[in-house]
Amino acid sequence: MGPFDRAVEQHGVTVLRVCRALLPPADADDAWSETFLAALVAWPGLPPGTNAEAWLVTVARRKALDVLRGQARRALPVETLPEPPAPRPFDEVLARDDELREAVRGLPHRQRVAVVGHHLAGLSHREVAEATGVSHDAARRAASDGVAALRTALVPPPPALASDPPPALPPAPRRRRPGGPS
C-alpha cells in the first residue's frame, strides 16, 4: 500500500465529514471523490512533512465551495418562460448612443484614450500604456477614472428611499456672547 492509499484510508472519513457538513449527501459524495482525485494529482508535488489531514481538509473545503458556487450558477427550471422585454425603439437607442458618444468626448484626453483603447478597441491596459507612453498603472487608472466619470454622467442617481435619513442640516450660526469681541 502506497503513501497516498494510506492517506485515503486514514483521512477519508474526516474528509467525508467535512464534505457532508457543507453539502447535501449526494453532493458530499461527489465532493469527496473530487477531493481525492485532485489530491492524487497534487500528491507527488506535496512538500515532505506536510500535514496530510489538514491539507486534505483544505482541499475538501474548497471542493465543497466549488460545488456550492456551481449550484448558484445553475439555471432553475420553471413551468413557463417569462416574456422577453420589448426592444427599445431604435430612435431611443440612437439617442442613448449619442449621449454616450458626447460623454466620452467630454472626458479628459488621457481618460478618453484609455477608455476607448481598452473598452472599445479591446486592448489590454498594458497595450494602452505602450500606445500612449504612460505606465501600466497610469493607463489602468485612467480607464477606471474614465468609466467612473461616464457612470456619473450617464447613470441617474437612485431615488431616495423613505427610510433614508434626511440630508444633514448646515450648522447653526454661532451666537456672539454679550460683551464679547465683535
C-alpha positions as CSV (number, residue, x, y, z in Angstrom):
1,M,0.0,0.0,0.0
2,G,1.5,3.4,-1.1
3,P,1.5,6.6,0.9
4,F,-1.5,8.0,-0.9
5,D,-3.5,4.9,-0.3
6,R,-2.7,5.2,3.4
7,A,-3.7,8.8,3.4
8,V,-7.1,7.9,1.8
9,E,-7.6,5.1,4.4
10,Q,-6.5,7.3,7.4
11,H,-8.2,10.6,6.4
12,G,-11.1,9.6,4.1
13,V,-13.7,9.6,6.9
14,T,-12.6,13.1,8.1
15,V,-12.7,14.4,4.5
16,L,-16.2,12.9,4.1
17,R,-17.3,14.6,7.4
18,V,-16.2,17.9,6.1
19,C,-18.0,17.4,2.8
20,R,-21.2,16.3,4.5
21,A,-21.1,19.3,6.9
22,L,-21.0,21.7,4.0
23,L,-23.2,19.9,1.4
24,P,-26.2,17.6,0.9
25,P,-25.3,13.8,1.0
26,A,-25.3,13.3,-2.8
27,D,-23.1,16.3,-3.4
28,A,-20.9,15.5,-0.5
29,D,-20.0,12.1,-2.0
30,D,-19.1,13.8,-5.3
31,A,-17.0,16.4,-3.5
32,W,-15.2,13.6,-1.5
33,S,-14.3,11.9,-4.8
34,E,-13.2,15.2,-6.4
35,T,-11.1,15.9,-3.3
36,F,-9.1,12.7,-3.6
37,L,-8.8,13.0,-7.4
38,A,-7.3,16.5,-7.0
39,A,-5.2,15.2,-4.2
40,L,-3.9,12.3,-6.3
41,V,-2.8,14.7,-9.0
42,A,-1.1,17.1,-6.5
43,W,0.3,14.3,-4.2
44,P,3.7,14.0,-5.9
45,G,4.5,17.7,-5.5
46,L,3.5,17.8,-1.8
47,P,6.4,19.0,0.3
48,P,7.7,16.5,2.8
49,G,6.4,17.0,6.3
50,T,3.1,18.4,5.1
51,N,0.2,17.6,7.5
52,A,-1.8,15.4,5.1
53,E,-5.0,15.6,7.1
54,A,-5.1,19.4,7.2
55,W,-4.1,19.6,3.5
56,L,-6.9,17.2,2.5
57,V,-9.4,19.0,4.7
58,T,-8.5,22.3,2.9
59,V,-8.9,20.6,-0.5
60,A,-12.2,19.2,0.6
61,R,-13.5,22.5,1.8
62,R,-12.5,24.2,-1.5
63,K,-14.2,21.4,-3.5
64,A,-17.3,21.8,-1.4
65,L,-17.3,25.6,-2.1
66,D,-16.9,24.9,-5.8
67,V,-20.0,22.7,-5.7
68,L,-21.9,25.4,-3.8
69,R,-20.8,28.1,-6.4
70,G,-21.8,25.7,-9.2
71,Q,-25.3,25.3,-7.7
72,A,-25.7,29.1,-7.5
73,R,-24.9,29.4,-11.2
74,R,-27.2,26.6,-12.4
75,A,-30.5,27.6,-14.0
76,L,-33.6,26.7,-12.2
77,P,-36.4,25.0,-14.2
78,V,-39.6,27.0,-14.5
79,E,-43.0,26.0,-15.9
80,T,-43.3,28.9,-18.2
81,L,-40.7,31.2,-19.6
82,P,-41.2,34.9,-19.0
83,E,-41.8,37.1,-22.0
84,P,-38.7,38.9,-23.2
85,P,-38.7,42.6,-22.7
86,A,-39.8,44.6,-25.7
87,P,-36.9,46.1,-27.6
88,R,-36.4,49.8,-27.1
89,P,-37.4,51.9,-30.1
90,F,-34.5,52.5,-32.5
91,D,-34.5,56.3,-32.1
92,E,-34.2,55.8,-28.3
93,V,-31.1,53.6,-28.8
94,L,-29.6,56.2,-31.2
95,A,-30.2,58.9,-28.6
96,R,-28.5,56.9,-25.9
97,D,-25.6,56.2,-28.3
98,D,-25.3,60.0,-28.9
99,E,-25.4,60.7,-25.2
100,L,-22.6,58.1,-24.6
101,R,-20.5,59.5,-27.5
102,E,-20.8,63.0,-26.1
103,A,-19.9,61.8,-22.6
104,V,-16.8,60.0,-23.9
105,R,-15.8,63.2,-25.9
106,G,-16.2,65.2,-22.7
107,L,-13.6,63.0,-20.8
108,P,-10.0,64.4,-20.4
109,H,-7.8,63.2,-23.2
110,R,-5.9,60.6,-21.2
111,Q,-9.1,59.0,-19.8
112,R,-10.8,59.1,-23.2
113,V,-7.8,57.3,-24.9
114,A,-7.7,54.7,-22.1
115,V,-11.4,54.0,-22.2
116,V,-11.6,53.8,-26.0
117,G,-8.5,51.7,-26.2
118,H,-9.4,49.2,-23.5
119,H,-13.2,49.0,-23.6
120,L,-13.9,49.7,-27.3
121,A,-10.8,48.5,-29.1
122,G,-10.3,45.6,-26.8
123,L,-6.6,46.4,-26.0
124,S,-5.2,45.3,-22.6
125,H,-4.2,48.0,-20.2
126,R,-0.6,47.2,-20.9
127,E,-1.1,47.7,-24.7
128,V,-2.9,51.0,-24.0
129,A,0.1,52.0,-21.8
130,E,2.5,51.2,-24.6
131,A,0.5,53.0,-27.2
132,T,0.1,56.2,-25.1
133,G,3.6,56.2,-23.5
134,V,2.4,56.0,-19.9
135,S,2.9,53.3,-17.2
136,H,0.6,50.3,-17.0
137,D,-0.8,51.6,-13.7
138,A,-1.4,55.0,-15.1
139,A,-3.3,53.5,-18.1
140,R,-5.4,51.3,-15.9
141,R,-6.2,54.2,-13.5
142,A,-7.1,56.5,-16.4
143,A,-9.5,53.9,-17.8
144,S,-11.0,53.3,-14.3
145,D,-11.4,57.1,-13.7
146,G,-12.9,57.5,-17.2
147,V,-15.5,54.7,-16.6
148,A,-16.4,56.2,-13.2
149,A,-16.9,59.6,-14.9
150,L,-19.1,58.1,-17.5
151,R,-21.2,56.3,-14.9
152,T,-21.6,59.6,-13.0
153,A,-22.6,61.4,-16.2
154,L,-24.9,58.7,-17.7
155,V,-26.5,56.8,-14.8
156,P,-29.2,58.7,-12.9
157,P,-28.8,58.5,-9.1
158,P,-31.2,56.1,-7.4
159,P,-34.3,57.6,-5.9
160,A,-34.1,58.3,-2.2
161,L,-35.8,55.7,-0.1
162,A,-38.4,56.8,2.5
163,S,-36.1,55.1,5.1
164,D,-33.1,57.2,4.1
165,P,-32.3,59.9,6.7
166,P,-32.9,63.4,5.6
167,P,-29.8,65.3,4.5
168,A,-27.9,66.9,7.3
169,L,-28.7,70.5,8.1
170,P,-25.9,73.1,7.9
171,P,-24.6,74.0,11.3
172,A,-26.4,76.8,13.1
173,P,-24.6,80.2,13.1
174,R,-22.7,80.8,16.3
175,R,-24.1,83.4,18.6
176,R,-22.0,86.1,19.9
177,R,-21.8,86.5,23.7
178,P,-22.9,89.8,25.0
179,G,-19.9,91.9,25.9
180,G,-17.6,89.7,23.9
181,P,-15.4,90.7,20.9
182,S,-17.3,91.8,17.9
